[in-house]
Amino acid sequence: MIPGVDAVAQLARNLVAARKHFGLTQEQVSDRSGVHPTEISRIENGQRDVQISTVFKLAKAFDLTPGQFIDGDLTTMTDRT
């Protein structure tokens, strides 16, 4: 984890970083993951605690492991756009 950042905030940062890296909209992430776009928005804004099943779905949408998605620092990913 990123020192000094709580798990919800880190997951939010990682979701935004991965989505931007792949040049995807929230709707496109929803299509790839099966997670509702409203839920994706709430996660990205840190407004929602995330169920582990949702973490697995989101990680799979980006071809990441849940561990990479939760515990990694995806903010260092380079934008593909």
HTML snippet that shows the backbone in 3Dmol.js (N, CA, C, O; Angstrom):
<script src="https://3Dmol.org/build/3Dmol-min.js"></script>
<div id="view" style="width:600px;height:400px;position:relative"></div>
<script>
const pdb = `
ATOM      1  N   MET A   1       0.833  -1.187   0.000  1.00  0.00           N
ATOM      2  CA  MET A   1       0.000   0.000   0.000  1.00  0.00           C
ATOM      3  C   MET A   1       0.871   1.242   0.000  1.00  0.00           C
ATOM      4  O   MET A   1       2.033   1.212   0.407  1.00  0.00           O
ATOM      5  N   ILE A   2       0.291   2.319  -0.459  1.00  0.00           N
ATOM      6  CA  ILE A   2       0.977   3.601  -0.434  1.00  0.00           C
ATOM      7  C   ILE A   2       0.966   4.098   1.016  1.00  0.00           C
ATOM      8  O   ILE A   2      -0.104   4.205   1.615  1.00  0.00           O
ATOM      9  N   PRO A   3       2.131   4.402   1.588  1.00  0.00           N
ATOM     10  CA  PRO A   3       2.163   4.876   2.974  1.00  0.00           C
ATOM     11  C   PRO A   3       1.276   6.108   3.168  1.00  0.00           C
ATOM     12  O   PRO A   3       1.309   7.046   2.371  1.00  0.00           O
ATOM     13  N   GLY A   4       0.478   6.085   4.251  1.00  0.00           N
ATOM     14  CA  GLY A   4      -0.348   7.231   4.594  1.00  0.00           C
ATOM     15  C   GLY A   4      -1.667   7.321   3.844  1.00  0.00           C
ATOM     16  O   GLY A   4      -2.409   8.285   4.030  1.00  0.00           O
ATOM     17  N   VAL A   5      -1.982   6.332   2.994  1.00  0.00           N
ATOM     18  CA  VAL A   5      -3.234   6.358   2.235  1.00  0.00           C
ATOM     19  C   VAL A   5      -4.084   5.170   2.670  1.00  0.00           C
ATOM     20  O   VAL A   5      -3.609   4.034   2.671  1.00  0.00           O
ATOM     21  N   ASP A   6      -5.349   5.428   3.042  1.00  0.00           N
ATOM     22  CA  ASP A   6      -6.198   4.318   3.463  1.00  0.00           C
ATOM     23  C   ASP A   6      -6.605   3.466   2.262  1.00  0.00           C
ATOM     24  O   ASP A   6      -6.467   3.883   1.112  1.00  0.00           O
ATOM     25  N   ALA A   7      -7.103   2.283   2.548  1.00  0.00           N
ATOM     26  CA  ALA A   7      -7.398   1.300   1.506  1.00  0.00           C
ATOM     27  C   ALA A   7      -8.450   1.784   0.513  1.00  0.00           C
ATOM     28  O   ALA A   7      -8.317   1.538  -0.686  1.00  0.00           O
ATOM     29  N   VAL A   8      -9.486   2.461   0.983  1.00  0.00           N
ATOM     30  CA  VAL A   8     -10.545   2.946   0.090  1.00  0.00           C
ATOM     31  C   VAL A   8      -9.982   4.010  -0.854  1.00  0.00           C
ATOM     32  O   VAL A   8     -10.277   4.007  -2.049  1.00  0.00           O
ATOM     33  N   ALA A   9      -9.174   4.914  -0.313  1.00  0.00           N
ATOM     34  CA  ALA A   9      -8.579   5.964  -1.142  1.00  0.00           C
ATOM     35  C   ALA A   9      -7.599   5.375  -2.146  1.00  0.00           C
ATOM     36  O   ALA A   9      -7.531   5.832  -3.287  1.00  0.00           O
ATOM     37  N   GLN A  10      -6.836   4.361  -1.732  1.00  0.00           N
ATOM     38  CA  GLN A  10      -5.882   3.751  -2.647  1.00  0.00           C
ATOM     39  C   GLN A  10      -6.602   3.010  -3.773  1.00  0.00           C
ATOM     40  O   GLN A  10      -6.198   3.096  -4.933  1.00  0.00           O
ATOM     41  N   LEU A  11      -7.656   2.290  -3.435  1.00  0.00           N
ATOM     42  CA  LEU A  11      -8.430   1.598  -4.471  1.00  0.00           C
ATOM     43  C   LEU A  11      -9.020   2.609  -5.448  1.00  0.00           C
ATOM     44  O   LEU A  11      -9.031   2.374  -6.656  1.00  0.00           O
ATOM     45  N   ALA A  12      -9.506   3.726  -4.932  1.00  0.00           N
ATOM     46  CA  ALA A  12     -10.053   4.780  -5.797  1.00  0.00           C
ATOM     47  C   ALA A  12      -8.981   5.298  -6.745  1.00  0.00           C
ATOM     48  O   ALA A  12      -9.220   5.436  -7.945  1.00  0.00           O
ATOM     49  N   ARG A  13      -7.806   5.584  -6.209  1.00  0.00           N
ATOM     50  CA  ARG A  13      -6.707   6.068  -7.050  1.00  0.00           C
ATOM     51  C   ARG A  13      -6.314   5.031  -8.100  1.00  0.00           C
ATOM     52  O   ARG A  13      -6.084   5.371  -9.260  1.00  0.00           O
ATOM     53  N   ASN A  14      -6.240   3.775  -7.690  1.00  0.00           N
ATOM     54  CA  ASN A  14      -5.852   2.721  -8.625  1.00  0.00           C
ATOM     55  C   ASN A  14      -6.888   2.526  -9.719  1.00  0.00           C
ATOM     56  O   ASN A  14      -6.529   2.287 -10.872  1.00  0.00           O
ATOM     57  N   LEU A  15      -8.159   2.624  -9.380  1.00  0.00           N
ATOM     58  CA  LEU A  15      -9.203   2.480 -10.388  1.00  0.00           C
ATOM     59  C   LEU A  15      -9.109   3.599 -11.420  1.00  0.00           C
ATOM     60  O   LEU A  15      -9.180   3.344 -12.623  1.00  0.00           O
ATOM     61  N   VAL A  16      -8.951   4.818 -10.961  1.00  0.00           N
ATOM     62  CA  VAL A  16      -8.816   5.953 -11.878  1.00  0.00           C
ATOM     63  C   VAL A  16      -7.567   5.787 -12.737  1.00  0.00           C
ATOM     64  O   VAL A  16      -7.613   5.999 -13.948  1.00  0.00           O
ATOM     65  N   ALA A  17      -6.451   5.409 -12.115  1.00  0.00           N
ATOM     66  CA  ALA A  17      -5.185   5.259 -12.851  1.00  0.00           C
ATOM     67  C   ALA A  17      -5.299   4.181 -13.922  1.00  0.00           C
ATOM     68  O   ALA A  17      -4.868   4.390 -15.056  1.00  0.00           O
ATOM     69  N   ALA A  18      -5.872   3.037 -13.580  1.00  0.00           N
ATOM     70  CA  ALA A  18      -6.010   1.938 -14.546  1.00  0.00           C
ATOM     71  C   ALA A  18      -6.957   2.343 -15.673  1.00  0.00           C
ATOM     72  O   ALA A  18      -6.690   2.076 -16.845  1.00  0.00           O
ATOM     73  N   ARG A  19      -8.063   2.989 -15.310  1.00  0.00           N
ATOM     74  CA  ARG A  19      -9.036   3.397 -16.328  1.00  0.00           C
ATOM     75  C   ARG A  19      -8.404   4.386 -17.309  1.00  0.00           C
ATOM     76  O   ARG A  19      -8.591   4.271 -18.521  1.00  0.00           O
ATOM     77  N   LYS A  20      -7.670   5.341 -16.789  1.00  0.00           N
ATOM     78  CA  LYS A  20      -7.027   6.323 -17.667  1.00  0.00           C
ATOM     79  C   LYS A  20      -5.909   5.688 -18.485  1.00  0.00           C
ATOM     80  O   LYS A  20      -5.727   6.023 -19.656  1.00  0.00           O
ATOM     81  N   HIS A  21      -5.162   4.775 -17.876  1.00  0.00           N
ATOM     82  CA  HIS A  21      -4.077   4.085 -18.582  1.00  0.00           C
ATOM     83  C   HIS A  21      -4.610   3.373 -19.822  1.00  0.00           C
ATOM     84  O   HIS A  21      -3.984   3.400 -20.881  1.00  0.00           O
ATOM     85  N   PHE A  22      -5.759   2.741 -19.680  1.00  0.00           N
ATOM     86  CA  PHE A  22      -6.346   2.008 -20.798  1.00  0.00           C
ATOM     87  C   PHE A  22      -7.259   2.877 -21.664  1.00  0.00           C
ATOM     88  O   PHE A  22      -7.823   2.397 -22.648  1.00  0.00           O
ATOM     89  N   GLY A  23      -7.406   4.153 -21.301  1.00  0.00           N
ATOM     90  CA  GLY A  23      -8.213   5.074 -22.092  1.00  0.00           C
ATOM     91  C   GLY A  23      -9.686   4.725 -22.096  1.00  0.00           C
ATOM     92  O   GLY A  23     -10.360   4.848 -23.119  1.00  0.00           O
ATOM     93  N   LEU A  24     -10.188   4.287 -20.945  1.00  0.00           N
ATOM     94  CA  LEU A  24     -11.577   3.843 -20.851  1.00  0.00           C
ATOM     95  C   LEU A  24     -12.439   4.836 -20.081  1.00  0.00           C
ATOM     96  O   LEU A  24     -11.968   5.530 -19.181  1.00  0.00           O
ATOM     97  N   THR A  25     -13.702   4.885 -20.455  1.00  0.00           N
ATOM     98  CA  THR A  25     -14.688   5.641 -19.687  1.00  0.00           C
ATOM     99  C   THR A  25     -15.217   4.745 -18.567  1.00  0.00           C
ATOM    100  O   THR A  25     -14.977   3.538 -18.564  1.00  0.00           O
ATOM    101  N   GLN A  26     -15.925   5.332 -17.635  1.00  0.00           N
ATOM    102  CA  GLN A  26     -16.560   4.534 -16.591  1.00  0.00           C
ATOM    103  C   GLN A  26     -17.545   3.543 -17.197  1.00  0.00           C
ATOM    104  O   GLN A  26     -17.667   2.415 -16.719  1.00  0.00           O
ATOM    105  N   GLU A  27     -18.239   3.954 -18.235  1.00  0.00           N
ATOM    106  CA  GLU A  27     -19.195   3.064 -18.916  1.00  0.00           C
ATOM    107  C   GLU A  27     -18.475   1.862 -19.532  1.00  0.00           C
ATOM    108  O   GLU A  27     -18.966   0.735 -19.458  1.00  0.00           O
ATOM    109  N   GLN A  28     -17.331   2.102 -20.128  1.00  0.00           N
ATOM    110  CA  GLN A  28     -16.568   1.005 -20.734  1.00  0.00           C
ATOM    111  C   GLN A  28     -16.029   0.052 -19.670  1.00  0.00           C
ATOM    112  O   GLN A  28     -16.001  -1.160 -19.881  1.00  0.00           O
ATOM    113  N   VAL A  29     -15.602   0.590 -18.534  1.00  0.00           N
ATOM    114  CA  VAL A  29     -15.170  -0.267 -17.431  1.00  0.00           C
ATOM    115  C   VAL A  29     -16.356  -1.091 -16.937  1.00  0.00           C
ATOM    116  O   VAL A  29     -16.211  -2.269 -16.610  1.00  0.00           O
ATOM    117  N   SER A  30     -17.511  -0.472 -16.886  1.00  0.00           N
ATOM    118  CA  SER A  30     -18.724  -1.180 -16.491  1.00  0.00           C
ATOM    119  C   SER A  30     -19.010  -2.350 -17.436  1.00  0.00           C
ATOM    120  O   SER A  30     -19.326  -3.454 -16.994  1.00  0.00           O
ATOM    121  N   ASP A  31     -18.897  -2.098 -18.722  1.00  0.00           N
ATOM    122  CA  ASP A  31     -19.137  -3.156 -19.712  1.00  0.00           C
ATOM    123  C   ASP A  31     -18.147  -4.304 -19.548  1.00  0.00           C
ATOM    124  O   ASP A  31     -18.516  -5.471 -19.680  1.00  0.00           O
ATOM    125  N   ARG A  32     -16.898  -3.974 -19.263  1.00  0.00           N
ATOM    126  CA  ARG A  32     -15.850  -4.996 -19.125  1.00  0.00           C
ATOM    127  C   ARG A  32     -15.938  -5.763 -17.819  1.00  0.00           C
ATOM    128  O   ARG A  32     -15.561  -6.932 -17.748  1.00  0.00           O
ATOM    129  N   SER A  33     -16.442  -5.096 -16.781  1.00  0.00           N
ATOM    130  CA  SER A  33     -16.413  -5.694 -15.439  1.00  0.00           C
ATOM    131  C   SER A  33     -17.761  -6.204 -14.939  1.00  0.00           C
ATOM    132  O   SER A  33     -17.817  -7.086 -14.083  1.00  0.00           O
ATOM    133  N   GLY A  34     -18.833  -5.651 -15.470  1.00  0.00           N
ATOM    134  CA  GLY A  34     -20.151  -5.999 -14.937  1.00  0.00           C
ATOM    135  C   GLY A  34     -20.517  -5.198 -13.696  1.00  0.00           C
ATOM    136  O   GLY A  34     -21.530  -5.476 -13.054  1.00  0.00           O
ATOM    137  N   VAL A  35     -19.706  -4.214 -13.358  1.00  0.00           N
ATOM    138  CA  VAL A  35     -19.977  -3.339 -12.210  1.00  0.00           C
ATOM    139  C   VAL A  35     -20.704  -2.108 -12.741  1.00  0.00           C
ATOM    140  O   VAL A  35     -20.265  -1.504 -13.720  1.00  0.00           O
ATOM    141  N   HIS A  36     -21.798  -1.735 -12.111  1.00  0.00           N
ATOM    142  CA  HIS A  36     -22.623  -0.613 -12.568  1.00  0.00           C
ATOM    143  C   HIS A  36     -21.799   0.675 -12.611  1.00  0.00           C
ATOM    144  O   HIS A  36     -20.986   0.916 -11.719  1.00  0.00           O
ATOM    145  N   PRO A  37     -22.004   1.510 -13.647  1.00  0.00           N
ATOM    146  CA  PRO A  37     -21.252   2.764 -13.758  1.00  0.00           C
ATOM    147  C   PRO A  37     -21.385   3.680 -12.536  1.00  0.00           C
ATOM    148  O   PRO A  37     -20.426   4.357 -12.166  1.00  0.00           O
ATOM    149  N   THR A  38     -22.549   3.704 -11.917  1.00  0.00           N
ATOM    150  CA  THR A  38     -22.741   4.527 -10.720  1.00  0.00           C
ATOM    151  C   THR A  38     -21.842   4.045  -9.593  1.00  0.00           C
ATOM    152  O   THR A  38     -21.272   4.851  -8.858  1.00  0.00           O
ATOM    153  N   GLU A  39     -21.713   2.720  -9.457  1.00  0.00           N
ATOM    154  CA  GLU A  39     -20.844   2.167  -8.425  1.00  0.00           C
ATOM    155  C   GLU A  39     -19.378   2.504  -8.723  1.00  0.00           C
ATOM    156  O   GLU A  39     -18.614   2.821  -7.810  1.00  0.00           O
ATOM    157  N   ILE A  40     -18.993   2.435  -9.986  1.00  0.00           N
ATOM    158  CA  ILE A  40     -17.626   2.799 -10.374  1.00  0.00           C
ATOM    159  C   ILE A  40     -17.353   4.252 -10.001  1.00  0.00           C
ATOM    160  O   ILE A  40     -16.295   4.563  -9.455  1.00  0.00           O
ATOM    161  N   SER A  41     -18.286   5.130 -10.288  1.00  0.00           N
ATOM    162  CA  SER A  41     -18.136   6.545  -9.942  1.00  0.00           C
ATOM    163  C   SER A  41     -17.983   6.727  -8.437  1.00  0.00           C
ATOM    164  O   SER A  41     -17.126   7.486  -7.985  1.00  0.00           O
ATOM    165  N   ARG A  42     -18.798   6.046  -7.674  1.00  0.00           N
ATOM    166  CA  ARG A  42     -18.733   6.167  -6.210  1.00  0.00           C
ATOM    167  C   ARG A  42     -17.408   5.641  -5.669  1.00  0.00           C
ATOM    168  O   ARG A  42     -16.838   6.222  -4.746  1.00  0.00           O
ATOM    169  N   ILE A  43     -16.915   4.540  -6.242  1.00  0.00           N
ATOM    170  CA  ILE A  43     -15.625   3.991  -5.818  1.00  0.00           C
ATOM    171  C   ILE A  43     -14.525   4.996  -6.125  1.00  0.00           C
ATOM    172  O   ILE A  43     -13.682   5.281  -5.274  1.00  0.00           O
ATOM    173  N   GLU A  44     -14.532   5.532  -7.342  1.00  0.00           N
ATOM    174  CA  GLU A  44     -13.498   6.492  -7.744  1.00  0.00           C
ATOM    175  C   GLU A  44     -13.496   7.739  -6.862  1.00  0.00           C
ATOM    176  O   GLU A  44     -12.452   8.360  -6.663  1.00  0.00           O
ATOM    177  N   ASN A  45     -14.648   8.099  -6.342  1.00  0.00           N
ATOM    178  CA  ASN A  45     -14.763   9.287  -5.489  1.00  0.00           C
ATOM    179  C   ASN A  45     -14.615   8.965  -4.006  1.00  0.00           C
ATOM    180  O   ASN A  45     -14.793   9.835  -3.153  1.00  0.00           O
ATOM    181  N   GLY A  46     -14.285   7.703  -3.703  1.00  0.00           N
ATOM    182  CA  GLY A  46     -14.078   7.298  -2.316  1.00  0.00           C
ATOM    183  C   GLY A  46     -15.327   7.295  -1.479  1.00  0.00           C
ATOM    184  O   GLY A  46     -15.255   7.359  -0.252  1.00  0.00           O
ATOM    185  N   GLN A  47     -16.479   7.222  -2.126  1.00  0.00           N
ATOM    186  CA  GLN A  47     -17.760   7.298  -1.427  1.00  0.00           C
ATOM    187  C   GLN A  47     -18.330   5.928  -1.085  1.00  0.00           C
ATOM    188  O   GLN A  47     -19.444   5.831  -0.571  1.00  0.00           O
ATOM    189  N   ARG A  48     -17.582   4.879  -1.363  1.00  0.00           N
ATOM    190  CA  ARG A  48     -18.154   3.554  -1.186  1.00  0.00           C
ATOM    191  C   ARG A  48     -17.094   2.565  -0.745  1.00  0.00           C
ATOM    192  O   ARG A  48     -16.015   2.497  -1.333  1.00  0.00           O
ATOM    193  N   ASP A  49     -17.404   1.791   0.302  1.00  0.00           N
ATOM    194  CA  ASP A  49     -16.584   0.637   0.636  1.00  0.00           C
ATOM    195  C   ASP A  49     -16.896  -0.430  -0.399  1.00  0.00           C
ATOM    196  O   ASP A  49     -18.041  -0.569  -0.828  1.00  0.00           O
ATOM    197  N   VAL A  50     -15.900  -1.168  -0.795  1.00  0.00           N
ATOM    198  CA  VAL A  50     -16.030  -2.066  -1.935  1.00  0.00           C
ATOM    199  C   VAL A  50     -16.046  -3.514  -1.473  1.00  0.00           C
ATOM    200  O   VAL A  50     -15.213  -3.934  -0.670  1.00  0.00           O
ATOM    201  N   GLN A  51     -17.011  -4.275  -1.994  1.00  0.00           N
ATOM    202  CA  GLN A  51     -17.056  -5.707  -1.713  1.00  0.00           C
ATOM    203  C   GLN A  51     -15.912  -6.395  -2.444  1.00  0.00           C
ATOM    204  O   GLN A  51     -15.492  -5.956  -3.515  1.00  0.00           O
ATOM    205  N   ILE A  52     -15.412  -7.480  -1.853  1.00  0.00           N
ATOM    206  CA  ILE A  52     -14.291  -8.189  -2.450  1.00  0.00           C
ATOM    207  C   ILE A  52     -14.654  -8.726  -3.833  1.00  0.00           C
ATOM    208  O   ILE A  52     -13.793  -8.788  -4.710  1.00  0.00           O
ATOM    209  N   SER A  53     -15.896  -9.111  -4.041  1.00  0.00           N
ATOM    210  CA  SER A  53     -16.313  -9.605  -5.363  1.00  0.00           C
ATOM    211  C   SER A  53     -16.200  -8.500  -6.413  1.00  0.00           C
ATOM    212  O   SER A  53     -15.889  -8.774  -7.572  1.00  0.00           O
ATOM    213  N   THR A  54     -16.450  -7.264  -6.015  1.00  0.00           N
ATOM    214  CA  THR A  54     -16.305  -6.124  -6.931  1.00  0.00           C
ATOM    215  C   THR A  54     -14.839  -5.889  -7.258  1.00  0.00           C
ATOM    216  O   THR A  54     -14.501  -5.588  -8.403  1.00  0.00           O
ATOM    217  N   VAL A  55     -13.970  -6.023  -6.275  1.00  0.00           N
ATOM    218  CA  VAL A  55     -12.527  -5.872  -6.513  1.00  0.00           C
ATOM    219  C   VAL A  55     -12.069  -6.910  -7.536  1.00  0.00           C
ATOM    220  O   VAL A  55     -11.304  -6.583  -8.444  1.00  0.00           O
ATOM    221  N   PHE A  56     -12.523  -8.144  -7.402  1.00  0.00           N
ATOM    222  CA  PHE A  56     -12.149  -9.197  -8.349  1.00  0.00           C
ATOM    223  C   PHE A  56     -12.632  -8.853  -9.757  1.00  0.00           C
ATOM    224  O   PHE A  56     -11.890  -9.024 -10.724  1.00  0.00           O
ATOM    225  N   LYS A  57     -13.855  -8.375  -9.878  1.00  0.00           N
ATOM    226  CA  LYS A  57     -14.402  -8.014 -11.194  1.00  0.00           C
ATOM    227  C   LYS A  57     -13.610  -6.877 -11.833  1.00  0.00           C
ATOM    228  O   LYS A  57     -13.276  -6.931 -13.017  1.00  0.00           O
ATOM    229  N   LEU A  58     -13.316  -5.862 -11.049  1.00  0.00           N
ATOM    230  CA  LEU A  58     -12.577  -4.716 -11.579  1.00  0.00           C
ATOM    231  C   LEU A  58     -11.151  -5.108 -11.960  1.00  0.00           C
ATOM    232  O   LEU A  58     -10.656  -4.705 -13.013  1.00  0.00           O
ATOM    233  N   ALA A  59     -10.499  -5.882 -11.119  1.00  0.00           N
ATOM    234  CA  ALA A  59      -9.136  -6.327 -11.418  1.00  0.00           C
ATOM    235  C   ALA A  59      -9.106  -7.124 -12.718  1.00  0.00           C
ATOM    236  O   ALA A  59      -8.234  -6.917 -13.562  1.00  0.00           O
ATOM    237  N   LYS A  60     -10.052  -8.025 -12.872  1.00  0.00           N
ATOM    238  CA  LYS A  60     -10.120  -8.844 -14.083  1.00  0.00           C
ATOM    239  C   LYS A  60     -10.334  -7.982 -15.327  1.00  0.00           C
ATOM    240  O   LYS A  60      -9.791  -8.282 -16.391  1.00  0.00           O
ATOM    241  N   ALA A  61     -11.112  -6.926 -15.200  1.00  0.00           N
ATOM    242  CA  ALA A  61     -11.381  -6.037 -16.337  1.00  0.00           C
ATOM    243  C   ALA A  61     -10.106  -5.392 -16.864  1.00  0.00           C
ATOM    244  O   ALA A  61     -10.028  -5.029 -18.038  1.00  0.00           O
ATOM    245  N   PHE A  62      -9.103  -5.249 -15.991  1.00  0.00           N
ATOM    246  CA  PHE A  62      -7.834  -4.638 -16.387  1.00  0.00           C
ATOM    247  C   PHE A  62      -6.708  -5.667 -16.499  1.00  0.00           C
ATOM    248  O   PHE A  62      -5.543  -5.302 -16.659  1.00  0.00           O
ATOM    249  N   ASP A  63      -7.053  -6.936 -16.416  1.00  0.00           N
ATOM    250  CA  ASP A  63      -6.079  -8.023 -16.494  1.00  0.00           C
ATOM    251  C   ASP A  63      -5.029  -7.889 -15.391  1.00  0.00           C
ATOM    252  O   ASP A  63      -3.834  -8.075 -15.624  1.00  0.00           O
ATOM    253  N   LEU A  64      -5.497  -7.564 -14.192  1.00  0.00           N
ATOM    254  CA  LEU A  64      -4.657  -7.462 -13.002  1.00  0.00           C
ATOM    255  C   LEU A  64      -5.131  -8.472 -11.973  1.00  0.00           C
ATOM    256  O   LEU A  64      -6.267  -8.942 -12.034  1.00  0.00           O
ATOM    257  N   THR A  65      -4.265  -8.806 -11.031  1.00  0.00           N
ATOM    258  CA  THR A  65      -4.718  -9.626  -9.917  1.00  0.00           C
ATOM    259  C   THR A  65      -5.393  -8.703  -8.902  1.00  0.00           C
ATOM    260  O   THR A  65      -5.105  -7.507  -8.870  1.00  0.00           O
ATOM    261  N   PRO A  66      -6.281  -9.241  -8.082  1.00  0.00           N
ATOM    262  CA  PRO A  66      -6.873  -8.401  -7.037  1.00  0.00           C
ATOM    263  C   PRO A  66      -5.812  -7.775  -6.139  1.00  0.00           C
ATOM    264  O   PRO A  66      -5.965  -6.635  -5.702  1.00  0.00           O
ATOM    265  N   GLY A  67      -4.736  -8.511  -5.860  1.00  0.00           N
ATOM    266  CA  GLY A  67      -3.656  -7.971  -5.032  1.00  0.00           C
ATOM    267  C   GLY A  67      -2.991  -6.763  -5.668  1.00  0.00           C
ATOM    268  O   GLY A  67      -2.716  -5.771  -4.993  1.00  0.00           O
ATOM    269  N   GLN A  68      -2.730  -6.846  -6.977  1.00  0.00           N
ATOM    270  CA  GLN A  68      -2.148  -5.703  -7.674  1.00  0.00           C
ATOM    271  C   GLN A  68      -3.105  -4.518  -7.635  1.00  0.00           C
ATOM    272  O   GLN A  68      -2.692  -3.370  -7.469  1.00  0.00           O
ATOM    273  N   PHE A  69      -4.376  -4.816  -7.789  1.00  0.00           N
ATOM    274  CA  PHE A  69      -5.386  -3.762  -7.850  1.00  0.00           C
ATOM    275  C   PHE A  69      -5.555  -3.076  -6.497  1.00  0.00           C
ATOM    276  O   PHE A  69      -5.760  -1.864  -6.428  1.00  0.00           O
ATOM    277  N   ILE A  70      -5.468  -3.863  -5.417  1.00  0.00           N
ATOM    278  CA  ILE A  70      -5.663  -3.303  -4.080  1.00  0.00           C
ATOM    279  C   ILE A  70      -4.371  -2.726  -3.520  1.00  0.00           C
ATOM    280  O   ILE A  70      -4.351  -1.604  -3.016  1.00  0.00           O
ATOM    281  N   ASP A  71      -3.298  -3.496  -3.611  1.00  0.00           N
ATOM    282  CA  ASP A  71      -2.088  -3.176  -2.871  1.00  0.00           C
ATOM    283  C   ASP A  71      -1.013  -2.487  -3.704  1.00  0.00           C
ATOM    284  O   ASP A  71      -0.052  -1.947  -3.155  1.00  0.00           O
ATOM    285  N   GLY A  72      -1.170  -2.503  -5.009  1.00  0.00           N
ATOM    286  CA  GLY A  72      -0.160  -1.871  -5.854  1.00  0.00           C
ATOM    287  C   GLY A  72      -0.355  -0.383  -5.957  1.00  0.00           C
ATOM    288  O   GLY A  72      -1.374   0.161  -5.530  1.00  0.00           O
ATOM    289  N   ASP A  73       0.635   0.270  -6.530  1.00  0.00           N
ATOM    290  CA  ASP A  73       0.530   1.700  -6.792  1.00  0.00           C
ATOM    291  C   ASP A  73       0.392   1.873  -8.305  1.00  0.00           C
ATOM    292  O   ASP A  73       1.383   2.029  -9.018  1.00  0.00           O
ATOM    293  N   LEU A  74      -0.844   1.844  -8.775  1.00  0.00           N
ATOM    294  CA  LEU A  74      -1.101   1.932 -10.204  1.00  0.00           C
ATOM    295  C   LEU A  74      -1.020   3.369 -10.717  1.00  0.00           C
ATOM    296  O   LEU A  74      -1.139   3.609 -11.918  1.00  0.00           O
ATOM    297  N   THR A  75      -0.818   4.317  -9.814  1.00  0.00           N
ATOM    298  CA  THR A  75      -0.733   5.707 -10.250  1.00  0.00           C
ATOM    299  C   THR A  75       0.534   5.957 -11.060  1.00  0.00           C
ATOM    300  O   THR A  75       0.669   7.007 -11.689  1.00  0.00           O
ATOM    301  N   THR A  76       1.454   5.014 -11.049  1.00  0.00           N
ATOM    302  CA  THR A  76       2.681   5.163 -11.834  1.00  0.00           C
ATOM    303  C   THR A  76       2.531   4.608 -13.246  1.00  0.00           C
ATOM    304  O   THR A  76       3.466   4.690 -14.042  1.00  0.00           O
ATOM    305  N   MET A  77       1.365   4.044 -13.569  1.00  0.00           N
ATOM    306  CA  MET A  77       1.133   3.542 -14.919  1.00  0.00           C
ATOM    307  C   MET A  77       1.165   4.716 -15.891  1.00  0.00           C
ATOM    308  O   MET A  77       0.689   5.805 -15.570  1.00  0.00           O
ATOM    309  N   THR A  78       1.711   4.498 -17.048  1.00  0.00           N
ATOM    310  CA  THR A  78       1.797   5.533 -18.067  1.00  0.00           C
ATOM    311  C   THR A  78       0.512   5.528 -18.885  1.00  0.00           C
ATOM    312  O   THR A  78       0.028   4.471 -19.289  1.00  0.00           O
ATOM    313  N   ASP A  79      -0.035   6.715 -19.127  1.00  0.00           N
ATOM    314  CA  ASP A  79      -1.234   6.818 -19.956  1.00  0.00           C
ATOM    315  C   ASP A  79      -0.972   6.259 -21.345  1.00  0.00           C
ATOM    316  O   ASP A  79       0.088   6.487 -21.927  1.00  0.00           O
ATOM    317  N   ARG A  80      -1.941   5.530 -21.868  1.00  0.00           N
ATOM    318  CA  ARG A  80      -1.851   5.005 -23.234  1.00  0.00           C
ATOM    319  C   ARG A  80      -2.500   5.933 -24.220  1.00  0.00           C
ATOM    320  O   ARG A  80      -2.383   5.735 -25.429  1.00  0.00           O
ATOM    321  N   THR A  81      -3.189   6.953 -23.725  1.00  0.00           N
ATOM    322  CA  THR A  81      -3.935   7.854 -24.616  1.00  0.00           C
ATOM    323  C   THR A  81      -3.064   8.937 -25.171  1.00  0.00           C
ATOM    324  O   THR A  81      -3.536   9.777 -25.937  1.00  0.00           O
TER     325      THR A  81
END
`;
const viewer = $3Dmol.createViewer("view");
viewer.addModel(pdb, "pdb");
viewer.setStyle({}, {cartoon: {color: "spectrum"}});
viewer.zoomTo();
viewer.render();
</script>
